[in-house]
């Protein structure tokens, strides 16, 4: 189950994001060596199931803004219930965009690679 958030500009939908909770295997994490405190090695994560921007407003930074907004939600979840990573599956041609947003992948040649971004705790943000 996910929740879809719509983003409007002057009463027109210009973007959307669908978010849900998930987990990743420790070996998929960018910092798998730091996951010793996760007994089952499946840290809680927030999944970006869908992210879209209207063609009319493409290449104006809205996609990056939506990624930043998702990270803010994940940071808030980290403070309240624990959320270690922001994750998504993407098409290979979009890997470069998500890398600019701070995501990494260990298997970029997969058909739908998993991209991961570590969510910093409050102490790490300061």
Secondary structure, DSSP 8 states (H G I E B T S, - for coil): --EEEEEEETTEEEEEEEEEEEE--GGGSTTGGG-TT-TTS--EEEEEEEEEE-GGGTTSSHHHHHHHHHHHHHHHHHHHT---EEEEE--GGGHHHHHHTT-B-S-TTSTT-EEEEE---HHHH-
